[in-house]
Amino acid sequence: MKTKALLILATLSITFGGSVLAQAPNDCNITLSLFAEPAKAKNYEAALPHYEKVIKECPTFSLATYQYAERMFKYFIEKGDKSKVDDLIKAYELRLKYFPDKTKEGDVLSDIAQVKYDNNIGTKMEEYKAFEEAYTKDEENFTSPKSLYTYFSLAVDLYNDGELDLQEVFDLYDIEYAKIEKEESQLAEKLTQLIEKQEAGTQLTNREEKLMKAYETNLEAYGKVKASVDGKLGQLADCPNLIPLYNKDFEAKKDDITWVKRAAGRLSAKDCDDPLFFKLVQQLHTLEPSAKSAYYLGKLAEKDNNSSKALEYFNQAADLETNPSDKAKVYYSIAENFRQKGSMGSARSYYLKMVEAKPSAGIAYLKIANMYAASANNCGTTTFEKRAIYWKAAEMADKAARVDASIAGTARATASSYRERAPQKTDIFSEGMAGKTITFNCWVGGSVRVPNL
């Protein structure tokens, strides 16, 4: 028996860490082992009978108690045992209570809120308040795409039920959209670094390949939730609803700079052609001449077909803007201004500035890809050289798909289309170009390496 006890202690030392074990009473080592060992092996039926004893007698012994408990109760719930829902919520709460320093509060609170929503616990308002608490207490670690969507979806449902004001829905939309774009930018920046390393010919490590896949998966998830949030908002944010809402509140809120910025931003995003937009922009410029007001004045100049004046305002806005996402919008407007004028090199420069400010802005890469493709006839002396530009265009479209899930389908289809227009194997063979490098002496610049056969 003594030998058996020593073996149990040795196993626990490996599983839960020697430093914790050294300070814990022997009975907690054994009690936890009876629960954790089968749970670790996913034998949850064997683990369950020992769980209550662990949390009653040794609740502070190991974080692993609550990590295994979460997996165990999720397993039973997925099997159809709804009686374990309350146990799962309690496990989350105990982890928060006993291991706050090792727990991301926003993550766990949003998990609790999601469990309540998924299992119809409480009223819609109570479910909404649970998400609101999680986001308010720890916005940084409230990162679940699913929970972000559920939180917003509940707000729209509560508005439709007459329990929330439309302005509250819009305010949450602004908050969540900014949150999603922030998470996307952080992921896309990390992904871009690995893509560029790969493109430079450096072999990625196994860890880097796993990280790349994770970044792409998470970017896709955020792209889907962003589209779902837009879809849920739907007609609530269309001009027929926005204009009367902001007209009604204008006099009362015209000195509230945050309200004016958001109102002008939403009307701009929806291209609401109404005198109210001009009033808002003028008021914004009066209250706080800034990047925002310069940008909106640029948009108004565009509506008046005054591209030179618009470019002047957009450049002012770019110089003044500090918010990365908003700066990216300004650079996009400048790039579009140059592209429409036929200044492709200048347009590309500003599209690239856009992704410097917001790495997940795949639309910039896609626009560059389209400009490359449109320049095929001007970027070579032979038919083969002219068609080779499509390889370069396809590479840029691929990059758009990888960093921006919201346009990934379009970007991949575009890349495929461009590769079909590029020289095929028979062309490469007949021209003897396999493995050679083609340099472009037009505005595109750079080069591409012809694929080997």
C-alpha positions as CSV (number, residue, x, y, z in Angstrom):
1,M,0.0,0.0,0.0
2,K,2.9,2.4,0.8
3,T,4.3,1.8,-2.7
4,K,0.9,2.4,-4.3
5,A,0.5,5.7,-2.4
6,L,4.0,6.8,-3.5
7,L,3.0,6.1,-7.1
8,I,-0.1,8.1,-6.8
9,L,1.8,11.0,-5.4
10,A,4.4,10.8,-8.2
11,T,1.7,10.8,-10.8
12,L,0.1,13.9,-9.2
13,S,3.4,15.6,-9.0
14,I,3.7,15.3,-12.8
15,T,0.1,16.2,-13.5
16,F,-0.3,19.2,-11.1
17,G,3.2,20.4,-10.5
18,G,5.6,19.6,-7.7
19,S,5.4,23.0,-6.0
20,V,1.6,22.7,-5.5
21,L,1.9,19.1,-4.3
22,A,4.5,20.0,-1.8
23,Q,2.2,22.4,0.0
24,A,-1.0,20.3,-0.3
25,P,-2.3,17.8,2.3
26,N,-2.1,14.2,1.2
27,D,-5.8,13.6,1.3
28,C,-6.4,16.3,-1.3
29,N,-3.8,14.7,-3.5
30,I,-5.7,11.5,-3.4
31,T,-9.2,13.0,-3.7
32,L,-8.2,15.0,-6.7
33,S,-6.5,12.1,-8.3
34,L,-9.7,10.0,-8.1
35,F,-11.4,12.8,-10.1
36,A,-8.7,14.1,-12.4
37,E,-7.1,10.9,-13.6
38,P,-10.3,9.5,-15.3
39,A,-11.3,13.0,-16.4
40,K,-7.9,13.4,-18.1
41,A,-8.6,10.1,-19.9
42,K,-12.1,11.5,-20.9
43,N,-13.8,8.8,-18.8
44,Y,-16.2,11.3,-17.4
45,E,-18.7,8.8,-16.0
46,A,-15.9,7.5,-13.7
47,A,-14.8,11.0,-12.8
48,L,-18.2,12.5,-11.9
49,P,-18.8,10.7,-8.6
50,H,-15.6,12.2,-7.2
51,Y,-16.2,15.9,-8.3
52,E,-18.4,17.0,-5.4
53,K,-15.9,15.8,-2.9
54,V,-13.1,17.7,-4.6
55,I,-14.9,21.1,-4.7
56,K,-16.2,20.6,-1.1
57,E,-13.0,19.6,0.6
58,C,-10.2,20.8,-1.8
59,P,-11.7,23.8,-3.8
60,T,-8.4,25.7,-3.9
61,F,-6.0,22.8,-4.5
62,S,-5.7,23.0,-8.3
63,L,-6.9,24.9,-11.3
64,A,-7.1,21.6,-13.1
65,T,-10.2,20.8,-11.1
66,Y,-12.2,23.4,-12.9
67,Q,-10.6,22.9,-16.3
68,Y,-11.5,19.2,-16.2
69,A,-15.0,20.1,-14.8
70,E,-15.7,22.3,-17.7
71,R,-14.9,19.6,-20.2
72,M,-16.8,17.0,-18.2
73,F,-20.1,19.0,-17.9
74,K,-19.9,20.1,-21.6
75,Y,-19.6,16.4,-22.5
76,F,-22.7,15.5,-20.5
77,I,-24.7,18.5,-21.9
78,E,-23.8,17.6,-25.5
79,K,-25.1,14.1,-24.7
80,G,-28.4,15.6,-23.8
81,D,-28.2,15.8,-20.0
82,K,-29.5,19.3,-19.4
83,S,-29.3,18.8,-15.6
84,K,-25.6,19.5,-15.9
85,V,-26.0,23.1,-17.1
86,D,-26.2,24.5,-13.6
87,D,-23.1,22.4,-12.7
88,L,-21.2,23.9,-15.6
89,I,-22.1,27.5,-14.6
90,K,-21.1,26.7,-11.0
91,A,-17.7,25.3,-12.2
92,Y,-17.1,28.6,-14.0
93,E,-18.1,30.6,-10.9
94,L,-15.8,28.6,-8.6
95,R,-12.9,29.1,-11.0
96,L,-13.5,32.8,-10.9
97,K,-13.7,32.7,-7.1
98,Y,-10.7,30.5,-6.3
99,F,-8.3,31.3,-9.2
100,P,-9.0,34.9,-10.2
101,D,-5.3,35.5,-11.1
102,K,-5.3,32.5,-13.5
103,T,-8.7,33.3,-15.1
104,K,-9.6,35.7,-17.8
105,E,-12.7,37.3,-16.3
106,G,-14.3,38.5,-19.6
107,D,-13.7,35.1,-21.2
108,V,-15.4,33.1,-18.4
109,L,-18.2,35.6,-17.8
110,S,-19.1,35.5,-21.5
111,D,-19.0,31.7,-21.4
112,I,-21.5,31.8,-18.5
113,A,-23.7,34.2,-20.4
114,Q,-23.5,32.0,-23.5
115,V,-24.5,28.9,-21.5
116,K,-27.5,30.7,-20.1
117,Y,-28.5,31.9,-23.6
118,D,-28.0,28.5,-25.2
119,N,-30.2,26.8,-22.5
120,N,-32.9,29.5,-22.2
121,I,-32.0,30.4,-18.6
122,G,-33.7,33.7,-17.7
123,T,-35.4,36.4,-19.7
124,K,-33.9,38.0,-22.8
125,M,-33.1,41.0,-20.8
126,E,-31.4,38.9,-18.1
127,E,-29.3,37.2,-20.7
128,Y,-28.4,40.5,-22.3
129,K,-27.4,41.9,-18.9
130,A,-25.1,38.9,-18.4
131,F,-23.2,39.6,-21.6
132,E,-23.2,43.3,-20.8
133,E,-21.6,42.5,-17.4
134,A,-18.9,40.4,-19.1
135,Y,-18.1,43.1,-21.6
136,T,-18.1,45.9,-19.2
137,K,-15.9,44.1,-16.6
138,D,-13.3,42.8,-19.0
139,E,-13.7,43.9,-22.6
140,E,-10.1,42.9,-23.5
141,N,-10.8,39.2,-22.8
142,F,-14.3,39.1,-24.2
143,T,-13.1,37.7,-27.5
144,S,-15.5,34.9,-28.5
145,P,-17.0,35.6,-31.9
146,K,-20.1,33.6,-31.0
147,S,-20.7,35.5,-27.8
148,L,-20.1,38.9,-29.5
149,Y,-22.8,38.0,-32.0
150,T,-25.2,36.7,-29.4
151,Y,-24.8,39.9,-27.3
152,F,-25.7,42.1,-30.3
153,S,-28.5,39.8,-31.5
154,L,-30.1,40.0,-28.1
155,A,-29.9,43.8,-28.2
156,V,-31.8,43.9,-31.6
157,D,-34.4,41.4,-30.3
158,L,-34.9,43.5,-27.2
159,Y,-35.4,46.6,-29.4
160,N,-38.0,44.7,-31.5
161,D,-39.7,43.8,-28.2
162,G,-39.8,47.4,-27.1
163,E,-37.3,46.9,-24.2
164,L,-34.3,48.8,-25.7
165,D,-34.0,52.1,-27.5
166,L,-32.8,52.2,-31.1
167,Q,-29.9,54.4,-30.0
168,E,-28.8,51.8,-27.5
169,V,-28.6,49.2,-30.4
170,F,-26.6,51.6,-32.5
171,D,-24.2,52.4,-29.6
172,L,-23.6,48.7,-29.1
173,Y,-23.1,48.2,-32.8
174,D,-20.4,50.9,-32.8
175,I,-18.7,49.3,-29.8
176,E,-18.8,45.7,-31.1
177,Y,-17.7,46.7,-34.6
178,A,-14.7,48.5,-33.3
179,K,-13.9,45.5,-31.1
180,I,-14.1,43.0,-34.0
181,E,-11.9,45.2,-36.2
182,K,-9.4,45.5,-33.4
183,E,-9.2,41.7,-33.0
184,E,-9.0,41.3,-36.8
185,S,-6.2,43.8,-37.1
186,Q,-4.1,42.1,-34.4
187,L,-4.6,38.7,-36.0
188,A,-3.9,39.9,-39.5
189,E,-0.7,41.7,-38.5
190,K,0.6,38.4,-37.0
191,L,-0.5,36.5,-40.1
192,T,1.0,39.0,-42.5
193,Q,4.4,38.6,-40.8
194,L,4.3,34.8,-41.3
195,I,3.1,35.2,-44.9
196,E,5.9,37.6,-45.7
197,K,8.4,35.2,-44.1
198,Q,7.0,32.4,-46.2
199,E,7.1,34.5,-49.4
200,A,10.7,35.4,-48.7
201,G,11.5,31.7,-49.0
202,T,12.0,30.9,-45.3
203,Q,10.7,27.6,-44.1
204,L,8.1,28.0,-41.3
205,T,8.5,26.0,-38.2
206,N,5.8,23.5,-37.2
207,R,4.7,26.0,-34.5
208,E,4.5,28.8,-37.0
209,E,2.5,26.7,-39.4
210,K,0.0,25.9,-36.6
211,L,-0.1,29.6,-35.6
212,M,-0.8,30.6,-39.2
213,K,-3.7,28.1,-39.5
214,A,-5.1,29.4,-36.2
215,Y,-4.8,33.0,-37.3
216,E,-6.6,32.3,-40.5
217,T,-9.3,30.3,-38.7
218,N,-9.9,33.1,-36.2
219,L,-9.9,35.7,-38.9
220,E,-12.6,33.7,-40.8
221,A,-14.7,33.5,-37.6
222,Y,-14.5,37.2,-37.0
223,G,-15.3,37.9,-40.6
224,K,-18.4,35.8,-40.3
225,V,-19.6,37.4,-37.1
226,K,-19.0,40.9,-38.5
227,A,-21.2,40.0,-41.5
228,S,-23.8,38.5,-39.1
229,V,-23.9,41.6,-37.0
230,D,-24.4,43.7,-40.1
231,G,-27.2,41.3,-41.2
232,K,-28.9,41.4,-37.8
233,L,-28.8,45.2,-37.7
234,G,-30.3,45.0,-41.2
235,Q,-32.9,47.7,-42.1
236,L,-32.7,49.2,-38.6
237,A,-29.6,51.1,-39.8
238,D,-31.0,52.1,-43.2
239,C,-31.4,55.8,-44.1
240,P,-35.3,55.8,-43.6
241,N,-34.7,54.9,-39.9
242,L,-31.5,56.9,-39.3
243,I,-32.6,60.2,-40.7
244,P,-35.7,60.7,-38.6
245,L,-33.9,59.4,-35.5
246,Y,-31.0,61.8,-35.8
247,N,-33.2,64.7,-37.0
248,K,-35.3,64.2,-33.8
249,D,-32.3,64.2,-31.6
250,F,-30.2,66.8,-33.4
251,E,-31.1,69.9,-31.4
252,A,-30.8,68.1,-28.1
253,K,-27.5,66.4,-28.9
254,K,-25.8,68.7,-31.4
255,D,-23.2,69.7,-28.8
256,D,-22.4,66.1,-27.8
257,I,-19.3,65.5,-29.9
258,T,-19.5,61.7,-29.6
259,W,-23.1,61.6,-30.7
260,V,-22.3,63.9,-33.7
261,K,-19.4,61.8,-34.8
262,R,-21.4,58.6,-34.6
263,A,-24.4,60.0,-36.4
264,A,-22.3,61.5,-39.2
265,G,-20.3,58.2,-39.4
266,R,-23.4,56.1,-39.8
267,L,-25.0,58.4,-42.4
268,S,-21.7,58.4,-44.3
269,A,-21.4,54.6,-44.2
270,K,-25.0,54.3,-45.6
271,D,-24.5,57.0,-48.2
272,C,-27.6,58.8,-46.9
273,D,-28.0,61.7,-49.3
274,D,-29.9,64.1,-47.0
275,P,-29.4,67.7,-45.8
276,L,-29.0,66.2,-42.3
277,F,-25.6,64.8,-43.2
278,F,-24.4,68.3,-44.3
279,K,-25.7,69.7,-41.0
280,L,-23.9,67.1,-39.0
281,V,-20.6,67.6,-40.8
282,Q,-20.8,71.3,-40.4
283,Q,-21.5,70.9,-36.7
284,L,-18.7,68.5,-36.3
285,H,-16.3,70.9,-37.9
286,T,-17.5,73.7,-35.7
287,L,-17.2,71.6,-32.5
288,E,-13.9,69.9,-33.2
289,P,-12.1,70.5,-36.5
290,S,-10.5,67.1,-36.9
291,A,-9.7,64.1,-39.0
292,K,-13.4,63.1,-38.9
293,S,-14.7,66.4,-40.0
294,A,-12.1,66.7,-42.8
295,Y,-12.9,63.2,-44.0
296,Y,-16.7,63.9,-44.2
297,L,-16.0,67.2,-45.9
298,G,-14.0,65.2,-48.4
299,K,-17.0,62.9,-48.9
300,L,-19.2,65.8,-49.5
301,A,-16.8,67.2,-52.1
302,E,-16.8,63.8,-53.8
303,K,-20.6,64.0,-54.0
304,D,-20.2,67.3,-55.8
305,N,-17.7,65.7,-58.2
306,N,-14.9,68.0,-56.9
307,S,-12.2,65.3,-56.7
308,S,-9.3,67.8,-56.2
309,K,-11.1,69.4,-53.2
310,A,-11.9,65.9,-51.9
311,L,-8.3,64.9,-52.1
312,E,-7.2,68.0,-50.2
313,Y,-9.6,67.2,-47.4
314,F,-8.7,63.5,-47.3
315,N,-5.0,64.3,-47.0
316,Q,-5.8,66.6,-44.1
317,A,-7.8,63.8,-42.5
318,A,-5.0,61.3,-43.0
319,D,-2.5,63.6,-41.3
320,L,-4.8,64.2,-38.3
321,E,-6.3,60.7,-37.8
322,T,-4.9,58.5,-35.0
323,N,-7.5,55.7,-34.9
324,P,-6.0,52.9,-37.2
325,S,-9.3,51.7,-38.6
326,D,-10.4,55.3,-39.4
327,K,-7.1,56.1,-40.9
328,A,-7.4,53.1,-43.1
329,K,-10.7,54.4,-44.4
330,V,-9.1,57.7,-45.2
331,Y,-6.3,56.1,-47.1
332,Y,-8.8,54.0,-49.0
333,S,-10.7,57.1,-50.1
334,I,-7.4,58.7,-51.3
335,A,-6.4,55.5,-53.1
336,E,-9.8,55.4,-54.8
337,N,-9.5,59.0,-55.8
338,F,-6.2,58.4,-57.5
339,R,-7.4,55.1,-59.1
340,Q,-10.4,56.8,-60.7
341,K,-8.0,59.4,-62.1
342,G,-5.8,56.7,-63.6
343,S,-2.9,57.4,-61.3
344,M,-2.3,53.7,-60.5
345,G,1.1,54.0,-58.8
346,S,-0.2,56.7,-56.4
347,A,-3.3,54.6,-55.8
348,R,-1.2,51.5,-54.9
349,S,0.8,53.6,-52.5
350,Y,-2.3,54.6,-50.6
351,Y,-3.8,51.1,-50.7
352,L,-0.6,49.9,-49.0
353,K,-0.8,52.7,-46.5
354,M,-4.3,51.4,-45.7
355,V,-3.0,47.9,-44.8
356,E,-0.2,49.4,-42.8
357,A,-2.9,51.1,-40.7
358,K,-5.2,48.1,-40.7
359,P,-3.6,44.8,-41.6
360,S,-6.9,43.0,-42.1
361,A,-8.0,45.4,-44.9
362,G,-7.9,42.8,-47.6
363,I,-9.9,45.0,-50.0
364,A,-6.7,47.0,-50.5
365,Y,-4.8,44.0,-51.8
366,L,-7.7,43.0,-54.0
367,K,-7.9,46.5,-55.5
368,I,-4.1,46.3,-56.3
369,A,-4.7,42.9,-57.8
370,N,-7.4,44.3,-60.1
371,M,-5.2,47.2,-61.1
372,Y,-2.3,44.8,-62.0
373,A,-4.6,42.7,-64.1
374,A,-6.1,45.8,-65.9
375,S,-2.5,46.8,-66.8
376,A,-1.6,43.5,-68.6
377,N,-1.5,45.1,-72.1
378,N,0.9,47.8,-70.9
379,C,3.3,45.6,-68.9
380,G,5.3,43.6,-71.5
381,T,6.5,43.4,-75.1
382,T,5.4,39.9,-75.9
383,T,2.1,38.2,-75.3
384,F,3.7,35.8,-72.8
385,E,5.1,38.8,-70.8
386,K,1.8,40.6,-70.8
387,R,-0.1,37.5,-69.6
388,A,2.5,36.9,-66.9
389,I,1.2,39.9,-65.0
390,Y,-1.8,37.8,-64.0
391,W,0.5,35.7,-61.8
392,K,1.4,38.8,-59.9
393,A,-2.3,39.8,-59.7
394,A,-3.3,36.4,-58.4
395,E,-0.6,36.5,-55.7
396,M,-2.1,39.8,-54.4
397,A,-5.6,38.4,-54.5
398,D,-4.5,35.4,-52.5
399,K,-3.1,37.7,-49.9
400,A,-6.4,39.5,-49.7
401,A,-8.2,36.2,-49.1
402,R,-5.8,35.2,-46.3
403,V,-6.1,38.4,-44.2
404,D,-9.7,39.3,-44.7
405,A,-12.4,36.6,-44.3
406,S,-15.2,39.1,-45.3
407,I,-14.0,39.1,-48.9
408,A,-12.2,35.7,-49.0
409,G,-14.6,34.0,-51.3
410,T,-14.4,36.8,-53.9
411,A,-10.7,37.1,-53.6
412,R,-10.1,33.4,-54.1
413,A,-12.3,33.4,-57.1
414,T,-10.5,36.4,-58.5
415,A,-7.1,34.7,-57.9
416,S,-8.3,31.6,-59.7
417,S,-9.6,33.7,-62.6
418,Y,-6.3,35.5,-63.0
419,R,-4.3,32.2,-62.9
420,E,-6.5,30.9,-65.8
421,R,-5.5,34.0,-67.8
422,A,-1.8,33.6,-67.1
423,P,0.4,31.4,-69.3
424,Q,-0.4,27.7,-69.0
425,K,2.0,24.7,-69.0
426,T,1.8,24.4,-72.8
427,D,2.7,28.1,-73.2
428,I,5.6,27.9,-70.7
429,F,6.9,24.8,-72.5
430,S,6.6,26.2,-76.1
431,E,8.3,29.5,-75.0
432,G,11.0,27.8,-73.0
433,M,10.3,30.0,-70.0
434,A,10.1,27.5,-67.2
435,G,11.8,28.8,-64.0
436,K,12.8,32.1,-65.6
437,T,12.1,35.5,-64.1
438,I,10.1,38.2,-65.9
439,T,10.6,41.8,-64.8
440,F,7.9,44.4,-65.4
441,N,9.0,47.8,-66.7
442,C,5.7,49.5,-66.3
443,W,4.2,51.2,-63.2
444,V,3.7,47.7,-61.6
445,G,7.4,47.1,-61.3
446,G,8.9,44.0,-59.6
447,S,9.0,40.6,-61.2
448,V,7.5,37.1,-61.1
449,R,9.2,33.7,-61.5
450,V,7.6,31.5,-64.1
451,P,6.6,28.1,-62.6
452,N,8.7,25.1,-63.4
453,L,7.1,22.3,-65.3
